[in-house]
Structure formats: structure tokens, C-alpha cells
């Protein structure tokens, strides 16, 4: 039996078994291609369930973003060097399918996104997936190659979607706003007024917001009042800092006030390292939604494209009978003061050359000059969020008391998180405002009260002649004051107010819409 050496000759079956073992060995050690398992995305007979009708718009946006992020992640998590068996690969496919269903992929609106994801998965599918995934966490606790979707809060919005200025959680939004914004209150020697102001602020201030009270002089009653409230605000995690400004002799009240303002703003921005400061005085009461209003518009103030100088809580024409809508907010070219918020960048510009330094007197008129405003706008409400209640001891000697008494303080706790504040963005507001002004019926000032629709009265100059703005404003009972060639509350020279639900526009004959 030459050549046999007593061994049995191998049959065809034996050789087939050996080949099978070798193939399995190669498969387990190096990996080979195999036909793709059926994907639920490619099955026309089993479409994914439609869940859009059961989900809020916000949840759909989050899921859209998760799908886009998931597509990027999955592409890198399937490799040809995977060392797993077919069973593990099939399990990975099944877990992926379950995950896709859980992602609430919607109907027609999402078809393009689903198609992109389908193509990405098809190109990435291989015999198996890495059991380790380079030590990355996996979904479902197994060794599936499906990555855990990122936390929703870290997801960017889908391309082309405008970020909502509001937050889904007012408390979390306040948390960010309050830690980057300082409340600055100027006081002199009216302790009873300061008590009233602090009493109105106390139940409304966001927890964690820092307070700086800047006192001009050393009035002991004011010092006692501040110390009493310091402990109360501390219980709300609002740190209260008391700073003192030393007056200089020989200056009038407006000069003293301007120097105090410069000192106080410097303390609030530089000592507290604040991004924004809300400015109040000792005789200003705030509305129930005062802080919510400023919080809601703070992202717009921070946006350089919106070209804003500040956010103000005050309407100079907010008298009884001339305001209606607590939710109405407008853009303006006139700086009103009396409760306003500015950014650190704005303060740095005003306090240093070439725009600065801060003036030694008449600070508010100084800010209204073209060299400081530089075409920047102010956002303010129709119904004021502040009320000036001081009757004595003020810089103006109570000259404007009758006018200030007529200003309406908002009493509606507006849910600003549910309001569409995007309408105040320049690209949205300007076309709408122009359209409303041009659509208003042109009448004389004497016909305004008897009209039943939106009307417009034209002026030919600011302060000269029978058809000047000053003359018409007096006839209509609105503020006739002009500063730096801008009528109070005006936008593009147009002053807007209400009688009931009707809008009244006082505009130049030739409006400059540029």
C-alpha cells in the first residue's frame, strides 16, 4: 500500500469540511463581505409609523437634529475590520431598526432626511460591527455598534432654522440671564423711596442676580435701608453690593447725577464682571414682568446684527388713553431711560476714547447725540414696565410730575416665553412697520379723534410753522419734546401711539426709510 502509510484516503466530504473550517477561520480573524440583511428603511411594505401629529413642534425639531447627528455618527462606526460573528451583526441591525423607530421619524416632511440616512447606513453596512466601538458607549447595554444619541441640549438647530429667543424653561433661562446680568440702582438720600423700589423688586428678581446699589453721599437712613435689604436678598441668593460715590462741590444737580452714573456703571461692569447691566433709580417701581421682559430680549441686545443701543422699559408716550396692548413692543430711535439695559461692550465704547470719556453732565442727552447713538436702535414696550413715583428731591425738581403721573405701569404678567419676539428683529419689523404707516389714512390733526381706523398726520418740520411736529404734538396731547433732531419715541421720524385699538402715526412728509 505504497504512499498510503496505513491512513484512510480523504473523501470529498472531508475536503469540504476542511474548506468550511478555513473559511470560518478567515471570517473570524479578518472579516469578509456578506450580503446585507434587509433594512426596514428599504421595505416599502412596512413604512415607519407617522408620529408627527402626536409630537410638538419643538420635539420634532429635536428629533430632526438627532437624525442629522446620528447619520454623521453611524458612518464612522461600521468597519471592515470588525471581528464579530453573523449573529452579533444581525443583532446590531435589529437594534438599529428599533432605534430608528424610537427616533420618531416623521412623514413626508422628513423623507429627504430619511433618504440620506438610508443611503448612509447602506454604504456603511458590513458583515459585522466592532464589539468594542473603540470603547464608545452603545445603546441598549449590548455590544451593538449603534451609538448613543447625543444629549438633546447639545444639539444644534437644523440648517436654516432660526433660533428661538425664548427658552422651554423659564427657570433655566433665568439662571443664565441672572448670572450674567447685574441690577444697578442709583440712590441719594431718599430712603423711603428706596424701600419702595426694593420692595417691588424683591419678589420678582431672578435668583442669583447680583445687585449693586450706588449711593451718592453718606446719608445714614439710606445706609440703614440698604443693610436691612442686603440680608433679605441674600436669602434669594442675590448678592447685594453697596458702593459709595463722593460728590464734588460746585456742580449742579445734572452734573452730579452724570458723574454718579459714570461711577456706578463702572462699578457694576468692572467689579461684577457683568455682561449686561439693568439701570434703575431709587424712585422707580417695576412691573410684575419687568425681569422677564429684559430676559426675553437680552439675546437680541447681544446680537450685533440687530444694531441695538439698549433695551428700555419706558414709553415716553405711555399715558393713560394712549396705550392698549401689554404685549406690544416696538423699535425706536429715541433713548428714553427710566429703566434700561445695556451691554458691557456699549459701556466700554462710551467710557473710553474716541466716543468717551463719560460726560461730566447731562448724560442722557449726551447719549442721544448722533456721535454716541451711531444709528443704533432702542427696543421698548408700548405699556411701560416702570413707573416714576418720586415727588420730591429729584434732580428735575418735579417739573414733569403731572406728565409722569399719567404714565401707565403694566399690570399683566405676560408670558414672554410664548411670545414671538422675532417680529422685533430688524429684518421682520422694518417692512411691517413701513407697510402699516403707508397704509394708514392721511388726515389732519383735528380729525384724529373722530376717525375709526388707523390714521396718519404729517408734519413739515420739527419745530417751525403751523404744521411742525411740536405744534401737532401739542394738539394731539403727546410729548412734543425733541432731542438731537429726534422726536421722543420716534422711529424713522414717525411717532406711533394708540387710541383704543387704533394706531395713530405722526410722520414727516417725506419719510427716510434708509
C-alpha positions as a printed NumPy array, in Angstrom:
array([[  0.   ,   0.   ,   0.   ],
       [  2.627,   2.412,  -1.199],
       [  2.023,   6.046,  -0.287],
       [ -0.851,   5.231,   1.991],
       [  1.082,   4.647,   5.25 ],
       [ -1.973,   2.965,   6.734],
       [ -4.13 ,   6.174,   6.607],
       [ -7.612,   6.402,   5.133],
       [ -7.924,   8.39 ,   1.882],
       [ -9.88 ,  11.664,   2.333],
       [-13.26 ,  11.765,   0.73 ],
       [-14.857,  14.786,  -0.987],
       [-16.914,  15.42 ,   2.147],
       [-13.736,  15.61 ,   4.238],
       [-12.198,  18.171,   1.927],
       [-15.441,  20.227,   2.041],
       [-15.42 ,  20.265,   5.839],
       [-11.793,  21.391,   5.902],
       [-12.577,  24.213,   3.485],
       [-15.503,  25.28 ,   5.638],
       [-13.315,  25.412,   8.744],
       [-10.739,  27.508,   6.909],
       [-13.408,  29.883,   5.686],
       [-14.794,  30.309,   9.191],
       [-11.25 ,  30.911,  10.458],
       [-10.649,  33.583,   7.84 ],
       [-14.023,  35.147,   8.583],
       [-13.379,  35.324,  12.324],
       [ -9.87 ,  36.7  ,  12.019],
       [-10.057,  39.079,   9.08 ],
       [-13.696,  39.637,   8.149],
       [-15.349,  39.202,   4.763],
       [-18.229,  40.794,   2.935],
       [-21.624,  39.2  ,   3.091],
       [-24.986,  40.132,   1.69 ],
       [-26.748,  42.882,   3.662],
       [-29.674,  41.934,   5.794],
       [-32.959,  43.519,   4.906],
       [-33.376,  47.03 ,   6.275],
       [-36.722,  48.345,   7.424],
       [-35.943,  51.606,   5.648],
       [-35.83 ,  49.791,   2.312],
       [-39.087,  47.964,   2.839],
       [-41.977,  49.589,   1.066],
       [-44.44 ,  47.229,   2.701],
       [-43.59 ,  48.294,   6.263],
       [-43.39 ,  52.08 ,   6.401],
       [-42.371,  53.699,   9.676],
       [-45.303,  54.873,  11.775],
       [-46.33 ,  58.515,  11.465],
       [-45.906,  60.277,  14.779],
       [-45.805,  63.945,  13.727],
       [-49.368,  64.55 ,  14.781],
       [-48.566,  63.381,  18.313],
       [-45.448,  65.478,  18.79 ],
       [-44.987,  69.161,  19.495],
       [-43.088,  71.315,  17.02 ],
       [-40.197,  71.57 ,  19.454],
       [-39.888,  67.791,  19.873],
       [-39.911,  67.345,  16.098],
       [-37.101,  69.901,  15.793],
       [-35.073,  67.998,  18.379],
       [-35.638,  64.706,  16.606],
       [-34.717,  66.214,  13.236],
       [-31.447,  67.345,  14.767],
       [-30.868,  63.903,  16.331],
       [-31.322,  62.225,  12.954],
       [-28.817,  64.568,  11.311],
       [-26.283,  63.962,  14.076],
       [-26.93 ,  60.202,  14.076],
       [-26.208,  59.999,  10.369],
       [-22.775,  61.502,  10.917],
       [-22.023,  59.17 ,  13.819],
       [-23.137,  55.932,  12.174],
       [-20.904,  56.454,   9.149],
       [-17.825,  56.003,  11.292],
       [-18.982,  53.149,  13.461],
       [-19.082,  50.268,  10.93 ],
       [-15.684,  48.984,   9.846],
       [-14.452,  46.222,   7.575],
       [-12.085,  45.091,  10.306],
       [-14.951,  44.133,  12.602],
       [-14.332,  40.857,  14.419],
       [-17.806,  39.644,  15.249],
       [-19.976,  36.827,  14.022],
       [-23.066,  36.982,  11.88 ],
       [-25.354,  36.689,  14.895],
       [-23.887,  39.776,  16.502],
       [-24.165,  41.659,  13.235],
       [-27.809,  40.692,  12.913],
       [-28.406,  41.867,  16.491],
       [-26.819,  45.183,  15.625],
       [-29.156,  45.58 ,  12.674],
       [-32.167,  44.786,  14.845],
       [-31.124,  47.315,  17.495],
       [-30.551,  49.913,  14.808],
       [-34.043,  49.293,  13.481],
       [-35.538,  49.692,  16.934],
       [-33.601,  52.9  ,  17.457],
       [-34.846,  54.398,  14.215],
       [-38.438,  53.719,  15.19 ],
       [-37.819,  55.327,  18.556],
       [-36.432,  58.406,  16.851],
       [-39.983,  59.219,  15.702],
       [-39.06 ,  59.642,  12.059],
       [-41.947,  61.611,  10.58 ],
       [-43.838,  61.511,   7.305],
       [-43.402,  63.491,   4.129],
       [-41.538,  66.409,   5.674],
       [-38.763,  64.073,   6.772],
       [-38.449,  61.961,   3.616],
       [-35.342,  63.742,   2.432],
       [-33.649,  63.232,   5.786],
       [-34.674,  59.563,   5.87 ],
       [-33.306,  59.038,   2.377],
       [-29.948,  60.494,   3.375],
       [-29.829,  58.302,   6.475],
       [-30.814,  55.247,   4.465],
       [-28.03 ,  55.798,   1.954],
       [-25.507,  56.35 ,   4.717],
       [-26.488,  53.153,   6.506],
       [-26.488,  51.112,   3.309],
       [-22.98 ,  52.234,   2.428],
       [-21.768,  51.545,   5.931],
       [-23.254,  48.063,   6.401],
       [-20.711,  45.243,   6.557],
       [-20.512,  41.694,   7.84 ],
       [-20.32 ,  42.865,  11.45 ],
       [-19.657,  45.789,  13.713],
       [-16.894,  46.289,  16.166],
       [-17.893,  44.88 ,  19.561],
       [-15.806,  47.47 ,  21.286],
       [-16.505,  50.5  ,  19.077],
       [-13.229,  51.932,  20.316],
       [-14.637,  51.92 ,  23.875],
       [-17.575,  54.173,  22.906],
       [-20.905,  53.663,  24.758],
       [-23.641,  51.806,  22.956],
       [-27.389,  51.796,  23.1  ],
       [-29.318,  49.051,  24.881],
       [-26.416,  47.861,  27.037],
       [-25.196,  45.277,  24.482],
       [-22.266,  45.273,  22.105],
       [-24.251,  46.893,  19.326],
       [-22.433,  49.303,  17.025],
       [-25.269,  51.818,  17.332],
       [-24.013,  54.937,  19.114],
       [-25.98 ,  56.59 ,  21.871],
       [-27.681,  59.713,  20.5  ],
       [-26.231,  62.913,  21.994],
       [-27.999,  64.802,  24.733],
       [-30.769,  66.979,  23.302],
       [-29.459,  70.132,  24.909],
       [-26.181,  69.815,  22.994],
       [-27.798,  69.512,  19.583],
       [-27.612,  72.421,  17.131],
       [-30.79 ,  73.515,  15.309],
       [-31.365,  72.113,  11.814],
       [-29.827,  74.183,   8.983],
       [-31.942,  77.197,   8.075],
       [-33.917,  77.273,  11.307],
       [-33.906,  80.482,  13.326],
       [-33.025,  80.047,  16.967],
       [-35.916,  80.795,  19.279],
       [-35.072,  83.585,  21.701],
       [-37.304,  82.021,  24.304],
       [-36.453,  79.041,  26.435],
       [-38.577,  75.996,  27.06 ],
       [-37.852,  76.509,  30.722],
       [-38.145,  79.981,  32.162],
       [-36.234,  78.963,  35.271],
       [-33.25 ,  77.625,  33.349],
       [-33.288,  80.671,  31.097],
       [-33.386,  82.963,  34.131],
       [-30.433,  81.017,  35.519],
       [-28.247,  82.014,  32.594],
       [-29.613,  85.554,  32.363],
       [-29.358,  86.251,  36.091],
       [-25.737,  85.149,  36.38 ],
       [-24.613,  87.378,  33.502],
       [-26.706,  90.462,  34.302],
       [-26.383,  92.879,  37.232],
       [-29.103,  95.156,  38.575],
       [-27.754,  98.657,  39.292],
       [-29.787, 101.053,  41.464],
       [-28.777, 104.685,  41.956],
       [-29.726, 106.375,  45.227],
       [-29.01 , 109.643,  47.018],
       [-30.853, 110.448,  50.249],
       [-34.466, 109.3  ,  49.795],
       [-34.526, 106.171,  51.931],
       [-38.316, 105.845,  51.861],
       [-38.297, 105.806,  48.056],
       [-35.512, 103.235,  48.008],
       [-37.534, 100.98 ,  50.353],
       [-40.492, 101.083,  47.974],
       [-38.309, 100.292,  44.974],
       [-36.537,  97.389,  46.69 ],
       [-39.861,  96.065,  47.991],
       [-41.214,  95.851,  44.443],
       [-38.045,  94.197,  43.166],
       [-37.683,  91.602,  45.936],
       [-40.407,  89.097,  44.889],
       [-39.53 ,  89.414,  41.198],
       [-35.747,  89.348,  40.924],
       [-34.332,  86.145,  39.391],
       [-32.417,  84.081,  41.965],
       [-28.692,  84.621,  41.667],
       [-28.838,  88.05 ,  40.034],
       [-26.321,  90.4  ,  41.606],
       [-27.39 ,  93.852,  42.818],
       [-25.246,  96.955,  43.081],
       [-26.673,  99.929,  44.988],
       [-24.627, 103.02 ,  44.224],
       [-25.15 , 105.754,  46.803],
       [-24.197, 109.372,  46.218],
       [-23.034, 110.652,  49.589],
       [-23.323, 109.089,  53.056],
       [-26.954, 109.513,  54.109],
       [-27.355, 107.293,  57.161],
       [-31.013, 106.437,  56.55 ],
       [-30.121, 105.114,  53.106],
       [-27.243, 103.086,  54.562],
       [-29.578, 101.536,  57.144],
       [-32.142, 100.685,  54.481],
       [-29.542,  99.018,  52.259],
       [-28.23 ,  96.925,  55.166],
       [-31.751,  95.74 ,  56.003],
       [-32.432,  94.594,  52.449],
       [-28.975,  93.119,  51.938],
       [-29.822,  90.189,  54.206],
       [-33.232,  89.647,  52.556],
       [-31.791,  89.486,  49.055],
       [-29.043,  87.191,  50.311],
       [-31.727,  84.666,  51.208],
       [-32.648,  84.599,  47.499],
       [-29.018,  84.036,  46.538],
       [-28.835,  87.604,  45.175],
       [-25.605,  89.206,  46.347],
       [-26.078,  92.91 ,  47.16 ],
       [-23.049,  95.217,  46.964],
       [-23.225,  98.75 ,  48.394],
       [-20.819, 101.302,  46.877],
       [-20.396, 104.995,  47.655],
       [-19.776, 107.9  ,  45.31 ],
       [-18.173, 111.085,  46.644],
       [-19.815, 114.253,  45.36 ],
       [-17.769, 117.158,  44.088],
       [-18.625, 120.669,  45.238],
       [-19.717, 123.438,  42.908],
       [-21.638, 121.264,  40.442],
       [-25.35 , 121.469,  39.593],
       [-27.694, 118.509,  40.039],
       [-27.452, 117.278,  36.449],
       [-23.669, 117.286,  36.603],
       [-23.626, 115.482,  39.93 ],
       [-26.043, 112.866,  38.578],
       [-23.975, 112.314,  35.435],
       [-20.782, 111.782,  37.42 ],
       [-22.608, 109.392,  39.735],
       [-23.91 , 107.436,  36.731],
       [-20.416, 107.067,  35.336],
       [-19.136, 105.848,  38.707],
       [-21.989, 103.377,  39.219],
       [-21.799, 101.853,  35.731],
       [-18.071, 101.38 ,  36.14 ],
       [-18.631,  99.543,  39.436],
       [-21.354,  97.301,  38.015],
       [-19.439,  96.29 ,  34.899],
       [-15.875,  96.113,  36.146],
       [-16.221,  94.93 ,  39.739],
       [-19.024,  92.45 ,  38.998],
       [-17.681,  91.435,  35.578],
       [-21.192,  91.602,  34.127],
       [-22.17 ,  91.128,  30.511],
       [-25.229,  93.378,  30.925],
       [-26.494,  95.886,  33.451],
       [-30.101,  96.911,  34.15 ],
       [-30.24 , 100.51 ,  35.37 ],
       [-32.817, 101.811,  37.867],
       [-33.126, 104.755,  40.24 ],
       [-34.387, 104.878,  43.816],
       [-37.839, 106.195,  42.833],
       [-38.769, 103.751,  40.064],
       [-41.272, 100.946,  40.585],
       [-41.087,  97.904,  38.306],
       [-43.883,  95.87 ,  36.738],
       [-44.648,  92.238,  37.501],
       [-42.917,  91.069,  34.282],
       [-40.029,  93.551,  34.411],
       [-37.209,  90.998,  34.581],
       [-38.928,  88.564,  32.21 ],
       [-39.178,  91.342,  29.624],
       [-35.452,  92.125,  29.795],
       [-34.505,  88.457,  29.877],
       [-36.519,  87.748,  26.747],
       [-34.885,  90.483,  24.68 ],
       [-31.329,  90.074,  26.009],
       [-30.248,  87.769,  23.124],
       [-31.389,  90.407,  20.638],
       [-29.431,  93.066,  22.505],
       [-26.361,  90.809,  22.354],
       [-26.759,  90.289,  18.592],
       [-24.54 ,  92.809,  16.735],
       [-26.616,  92.427,  13.565],
       [-29.632,  93.984,  15.319],
       [-27.584,  97.153,  15.958],
       [-29.237,  97.95 ,  19.298],
       [-28.142, 100.607,  21.762],
       [-30.203,  99.29 ,  24.674],
       [-33.489,  97.761,  25.815],
       [-35.752, 100.191,  27.663],
       [-38.741,  99.583,  29.93 ],
       [-40.193, 103.066,  29.368],
       [-42.567, 104.634,  26.829],
       [-42.49 , 108.448,  26.823],
       [-45.989, 108.436,  25.315],
       [-47.284, 105.711,  27.609],
       [-50.014, 107.888,  29.12 ],
       [-53.498, 106.695,  30.033],
       [-55.66 , 106.561,  26.925],
       [-52.673, 106.211,  24.579],
       [-51.622, 102.61 ,  25.285],
       [-53.557,  99.357,  24.99 ],
       [-51.521,  96.238,  24.301],
       [-49.273,  94.905,  27.089],
       [-47.63 ,  92.514,  24.636],
       [-46.744,  95.18 ,  22.055],
       [-43.048,  96.063,  21.705],
       [-41.519,  98.494,  19.2  ],
       [-38.202,  99.758,  17.875],
       [-37.237, 103.394,  18.386],
       [-34.513, 105.929,  17.579],
       [-35.001, 107.798,  20.851],
       [-33.26 , 106.855,  24.111],
       [-35.845, 107.135,  26.926],
       [-34.017, 105.935,  30.056],
       [-36.053, 105.264,  33.248],
       [-35.28 , 101.553,  33.441],
       [-32.954, 100.272,  30.725],
       [-30.392,  97.579,  29.957],
       [-27.059,  97.931,  28.157],
       [-24.142,  95.63 ,  27.357],
       [-20.566,  95.738,  28.564],
       [-19.401,  96.471,  25.022],
       [-21.648,  99.547,  24.915],
       [-20.29 , 100.806,  28.244],
       [-16.692, 100.311,  27.131],
       [-17.385, 102.342,  23.985],
       [-18.995, 105.202,  25.909],
       [-16.403, 105.322,  28.681],
       [-13.236, 105.375,  26.565],
       [-11.984, 107.469,  23.592],
       [-12.798, 108.183,  20.855],
       [-16.515, 108.025,  21.807],
       [-15.853, 108.618,  25.522],
       [-14.989, 109.514,  28.149],
       [-18.265, 109.567,  30.04 ],
       [-19.658, 113.14 ,  30.25 ],
       [-19.454, 115.32 ,  33.355],
       [-23.051, 116.446,  32.904],
       [-26.38 , 115.727,  31.144],
       [-25.52 , 112.118,  30.436],
       [-28.89 , 111.204,  28.849],
       [-28.757, 113.997,  26.258],
       [-25.141, 113.062,  25.59 ],
       [-26.198, 109.504,  24.724],
       [-28.843, 110.811,  22.312],
       [-26.321, 112.676,  20.172],
       [-25.564, 111.06 ,  16.77 ],
       [-21.896, 110.66 ,  17.729],
       [-22.911, 108.256,  20.508],
       [-26.037, 106.621,  19.134],
       [-24.489, 105.975,  15.704],
       [-27.799, 104.933,  14.189],
       [-28.38 , 102.241,  16.813],
       [-31.938, 101.476,  17.874],
       [-33.78 , 101.03 ,  21.14 ],
       [-36.409,  98.39 ,  21.894],
       [-39.199,  99.463,  24.246],
       [-42.703,  98.277,  25.197],
       [-45.953, 100.028,  24.379],
       [-47.042,  99.811,  28.03 ],
       [-44.22 , 100.889,  30.353],
       [-42.6  ,  98.35 ,  32.66 ],
       [-41.501, 101.102,  35.063],
       [-43.283, 103.896,  36.914],
       [-41.551, 107.039,  38.219],
       [-43.23 , 107.784,  41.56 ],
       [-40.771, 110.308,  43.045],
       [-42.442, 113.589,  44.015],
       [-39.643, 115.443,  45.777],
       [-35.88 , 115.68 ,  46.   ],
       [-35.162, 114.764,  42.367],
       [-32.764, 116.492,  40.004],
       [-35.576, 117.989,  37.867],
       [-37.346, 119.494,  40.946],
       [-40.557, 117.688,  39.973],
       [-41.074, 119.739,  36.791],
       [-42.588, 116.76 ,  34.959],
       [-44.721, 115.374,  37.812],
       [-48.087, 115.81 ,  36.066],
       [-46.797, 114.042,  32.981],
       [-45.066, 111.239,  34.918],
       [-48.202, 110.608,  36.992],
       [-50.152, 109.799,  33.818],
       [-47.807, 107.013,  32.665],
       [-49.415, 103.564,  32.892],
       [-47.469, 100.795,  34.625],
       [-48.105,  97.376,  33.108],
       [-50.079,  95.068,  35.391],
       [-50.235,  91.999,  33.118],
       [-47.788,  89.183,  33.845],
       [-47.014,  88.474,  30.195],
       [-45.656,  85.003,  29.404],
       [-42.824,  86.252,  27.235],
       [-41.621,  82.709,  26.566],
       [-44.734,  82.139,  24.461],
       [-44.472,  85.42 ,  22.547],
       [-42.968,  85.658,  19.059],
       [-40.175,  88.125,  19.724],
       [-38.712,  87.505,  16.265],
       [-41.107,  90.125,  14.962],
       [-38.826,  92.715,  16.601],
       [-35.804,  91.656,  14.565],
       [-34.885,  94.375,  12.091],
       [-35.478,  92.205,   9.012],
       [-39.032,  91.483,  10.175],
       [-40.009,  94.688,  11.942],
       [-38.968,  97.316,   9.394],
       [-41.019,  96.04 ,   6.422],
       [-44.052,  95.517,   8.655],
       [-43.763,  98.966,  10.239],
       [-43.375, 100.699,   6.892],
       [-46.364,  98.843,   5.485],
       [-48.568,  99.89 ,   8.42 ],
       [-47.506, 103.534,   8.222],
       [-48.051, 103.806,   4.483],
       [-51.428, 102.045,   4.707],
       [-52.75 , 104.448,   7.357],
       [-55.238, 107.031,   6.075],
       [-53.866, 110.587,   5.896],
       [-55.885, 113.066,   7.99 ],
       [-55.442, 116.402,   9.743],
       [-54.701, 116.532,  13.454],
       [-58.238, 117.763,  14.161],
       [-59.734, 114.601,  12.611],
       [-57.738, 112.06 ,  14.615],
       [-60.241, 111.629,  17.453],
       [-63.238, 111.199,  15.172],
       [-61.561, 108.575,  12.967],
       [-62.397, 104.888,  13.288],
       [-59.337, 103.401,  11.578],
       [-55.547, 103.735,  11.614],
       [-54.602, 107.265,  10.542],
       [-51.529, 109.333,   9.823],
       [-50.822, 113.017,  10.398],
       [-47.923, 114.626,   8.543],
       [-45.603, 117.332,   9.823],
       [-43.454, 119.559,   7.603],
       [-40.733, 120.482,  10.107],
       [-39.715, 119.663,  13.64 ],
       [-40.243, 122.989,  15.369],
       [-41.297, 125.72 ,  12.916],
       [-44.67 , 126.637,  11.468],
       [-48.277, 125.571,  11.874],
       [-47.532, 122.048,  10.651],
       [-44.445, 121.471,  12.754],
       [-44.116, 118.374,  14.883],
       [-44.145, 120.444,  18.062],
       [-47.432, 122.132,  17.123],
       [-49.149, 118.907,  16.044],
       [-47.901, 117.02 ,  19.119],
       [-49.394, 119.658,  21.409],
       [-52.715, 119.396,  19.568],
       [-52.741, 115.601,  19.926],
       [-51.625, 115.58 ,  23.565],
       [-48.406, 113.608,  23.069],
       [-44.846, 114.553,  24.036],
       [-43.632, 117.457,  21.889],
       [-40.036, 117.181,  23.094],
       [-37.222, 116.797,  20.531],
       [-33.627, 115.803,  21.257],
       [-30.823, 115.637,  18.676],
       [-33.477, 116.132,  15.935],
       [-35.383, 113.036,  17.059],
       [-38.933, 113.383,  18.496],
       [-39.485, 111.33 ,  21.63 ],
       [-40.39 , 107.693,  20.822],
       [-39.884, 108.257,  17.042],
       [-38.709, 105.591,  14.605],
       [-37.602, 106.919,  11.21 ],
       [-39.166, 110.183,  12.355],
       [-42.556, 108.509,  12.913],
       [-44.206, 108.711,  16.336],
       [-46.723, 105.919,  16.965],
       [-49.355, 105.733,  19.691],
       [-52.856, 104.316,  20.167],
       [-56.371, 105.437,  20.842],
       [-58.165, 102.251,  21.784],
       [-57.185,  99.669,  19.19 ],
       [-56.465, 102.274,  16.51 ],
       [-52.915, 103.237,  15.671],
       [-52.062, 106.898,  15.164],
       [-48.907, 107.853,  13.253],
       [-47.34 , 111.31 ,  13.273],
       [-44.832, 111.281,  10.441],
       [-42.697, 113.596,   8.313],
       [-43.992, 114.319,   4.815],
       [-41.033, 112.516,   3.304],
       [-40.033, 109.566,   5.461],
       [-36.434, 108.413,   5.23 ],
       [-36.693, 104.616,   5.299],
       [-32.969, 104.051,   4.778]])
